[in-house]
């Protein structure tokens, strides 16, 4: 709160020259959003300040810095009043903010990379005066083994003037171009170019109408180098939104859809001979080799190992086609009906699964292997497992490429 300066009404100033009055300081110009501050292995960015009828909503994006291997954003629980100090504003209520999960769908399976935390503040002065927010701790639930007391302590300081907050100047380019290949269409909708980032909206659709796996794009620059986005998020109407560090404004470059998976709706039943006694006696996390080849979707898949754990086990299924020509993977990530039973009548619920690509670069990939994790442990008397899935996955490789000239951001 700025203090008002009063005048002395009792005595007069002496009749000597007086120095020129110093003009009152004016609030520093608010930098364009986002405003990012990094400390203690996390970057917190003020991404939105939105006036409402009786309050002002502020949104912070919280994400771990690259290389922070202990961070797990799944455990982030949201800012509360005791996590920060306010100047020029007050907390509207005693509830934590609304959280929006930001997933990176350029990887398989998708992973949580950031959280946007929005809460309401009441300004205690005019909107033309600065507000200061000092975050002193990021709260994580106590079950996070990397955070002993439930908080990551640090200092993330933000100073802004609500009445003069400005979004980062940018230029919008509507593209609406598409290309079709290998059973899928890549539609490049629009590009938003600013000095800090390039945001690309796109769609990917299978000709069959089948569900696609993780989809991402890359940018191919004039010198042939390939740039990956920071993240890929879900947008409206099944769109994907890829955010890159700012790509060269005004230059012509190419956006390419990376290889992905499409679900093939066809039931598969596999019978897997297994030595339950060897698995039960095996060391946790040490694979026990299997040697079984089955044909799925016209390609050879090898069930190569079972890996026991304390209360679960994994089965690995590799694509065995020669010269990286394979496209079929047994597991389609997402809502897939998979069951596993043994010859003793026991059923093992699936806990999760992955399907991975091998690659020589960001656009040259092939089907590598699927890993399925099941709850429970195999009894020594188990000699056979029966695996059922309602579908499998086939890799689509394209190529899908669209060349455009990037806009130059309007810097005002």
Buried (B, 14 or more C-beta within 10 A) or exposed (E): EEEEEEEEEEEEEEEEEEEEEEEEEEBEEBEBBBBBBEBBBBBBBBBBBEEEEEBBBBBBBBBBEEEBEEBBBEBBBBBBBEBBEBBBBEBBEEEBBEBEEBBBBBEBBBBBBBBBBBBBBEBEBEBEBBBBBBBBBBBBEEEBEEBEEBBBEBEBBBBBBBBEBBEBBBBEBEBEEBBEBBBBBBBBBBBBBBEBBBBBBBBBBBEEEBBBBBBBBBBBBEEEEBBBBBBBBEBEEEBBBBBBEEBBBEEEBBBBBBBBBBBBEEEBEBEBEBBBBBBBEBEEEEBBEBEBEBEBBEBBBBBBBBBBBEEBBBBBBBBBBEEBEBBBBBBBBBEBEBBBBBBEEBEBEBBBBBBBBEBEEBBBBBBBBBBBBBBBBBEEEBEEBEBEBBBBBBBBBBBBBBEBEBBEBEEE
